[in-house]
Amino acid sequence: MTLGDEPTTDQDEAPKPRPRRRTLIVALVAAVVAAGTLVVTLRLTPGDDDVTTAASAGRAGTAGTTSTPGGTTPASTTSAPPTPSHSAVPQETGPRFEAWVDDVADWLGIPRRAMYAYASATVRLGEEQPGCDLSWVTLAGIGSTTTDHGRAGGGEIGPDGTMSRPVGTIELRDFSGEVISVDGAAGPLQLSPALWDRYRVSASGEEPDVQDVDDAALAAARALCDGGRNLGNGRQWLEGVSAIHDAPLFLHRVLATANVYGTVGMAGTPPNRAALTAVTFAIDKIGLPYEWGGNGQEKGDVGFDCSGLTTAAYASAGVTLQRTAHWQYNSVPLVPAGEEPRLGDLIFYGDPATKIHHVGIYIGNQQMIDAPTFGQAVQVHNYREPGDSFAGAGRPTA
């Protein structure tokens, strides 16, 4: 089913259930093709603009593939902007590195000490395994998804990198109530006992400590890159993150968060705060079931429909949207045709003259979060597919 092949309904029409379904993991396999673009072009190390791997779809001009229940179809070729030097992780400590960490951490709401650990691990792995193409955004996506960068349960990372109190296993449940956290996982990146035993390392040369964010980030980085993986390849990126935790809900949230972090880092300027808040809300709802007319659990519903998700996401940022996709299209400032969407833009499908029937929220790197249709969950996937009914983008924050 291509984007735009949604029931021509929204909250104001009767639902028409469809028999086709995608699991989160099927949708993820489609999405990580574009993740290759993210991991290559957002590696954020200086001097790496000349990248021409097949995973770098936009830079190399190659097309990826999108997995669907019926087989494999070409994905749209994308043009990722070059990595600006301001967003490159400096390769040395000192004022430039410190200033970069301060800027990006502040823009994204990441504790500075955690951001330092992610950036430092990226630099070190770039020296140890340059072929891995590790990006700080992947480590930061894992740190956000697991413990909110060490802040889960009221904790914090101290100046020396250790937790204010030891972090045991943080319970993670999917929206069916099933516990999907790993037994015995610990520390700010929630590394399993088996993974820690295999990759344990000290970033400082002292005794390795899973509660130390520097050690945990470096161990996670080595797990991601193990076996000669090139994380610039979407499928190998998926394999690497799956080595940390293979639950589809976890993988989708890491992918979405990494896209957002990379998009902001690549822009080199602070993000629109309302757009970032709305996108963060949507990431938190990944895995929630589609419900026609649904406004989310906060409103007593089991899930969202497409415009219910976008309405609630922007409401969390203090921005009021009309309730249906069609009304949203006709009430928000539209992005000029041919202009690349920005973080938080609404992505519309349908015919503006008759009916806009679907909407998602853009997270960068040719990806969006949406509540697709009956039998599917809120998820991440490419915002363009061959034969879709893309109608344009709108910018509530304009």
Secondary structure, DSSP 8 states (H G I E B T S, - for coil): --TT-S-S--TTS-----S----HHHHHHHHHHHHHHHHHHT---TT------TT-HHHHT---EEEETTEEEE----------GGGS--SS-SHHHHHHHHHHHHHHT--HHHHHHHHHHHHHHHHH-GGG---HHHHHHHHHHHHTTTTGGG--B-TTSBBSS-------B-TTS-B-S-TT-BTTTTB-HHHHHHH---SSSS---TTBHHHHHHHHHHHHHGGG--TTSHHHHHHHHHHH---HHHHHHHHHHHHHHHHHHHHTS---HHHHHHHHHHHHTTT-BB-TT-B-GGGT-SSB-HHHHHHHHHHTTT----SSHHHHHTTS-B--TT----TT-EEEEEETTTEEEEEEEEEETTEEEE--STT-BSEEEES--TT--EEEEE-TT-
